[in-house]
């Protein structure tokens, strides 16, 4: 396959200066405020985004330098295949979070429910549309009944 290269469109800012102790999912970061500084070259791409209550952030896990095909996720004590987890140590260190959009001020997007470490490179933004994105789920794999405690679980240094 041909190698792909991406260039960040901005930077995500949050109160989390280190991965240790931060929420592991946006639901565990309810009310946590942050903002995105979008590169001014992409300002026109922000047109009409303020009409959405939530946005999907696609970003680069810049603190994760390598990967493992099996990992011990935060919500389990057993090793799992990386593609059945949301662990950052992946072949392509791409993360995804759905956050609440508070407002847009020029190239600054104020957000809430942010579970991302400060300084994370932002690759893309997409609007969250419940009619497109909300799915009825029949099964949650190994996470069945484990995901309920996600709000209390905090990150440690296992994926540094």
Protein Blocks (a to p, Z undefined) as FASTA:
>chain_A
ZZdddddfbdcddfblbfghpafbfklmgoiacdddddfklmmmmgoklmpfbdcddddd
fkbmbdcfbdcdfkbcbdcdfklccbfbdfblcdddddddfbdehjaccdehiabdehia
cfbdcdddfklmmccdfbgcjmnoklmmmmmpccdfklZZ
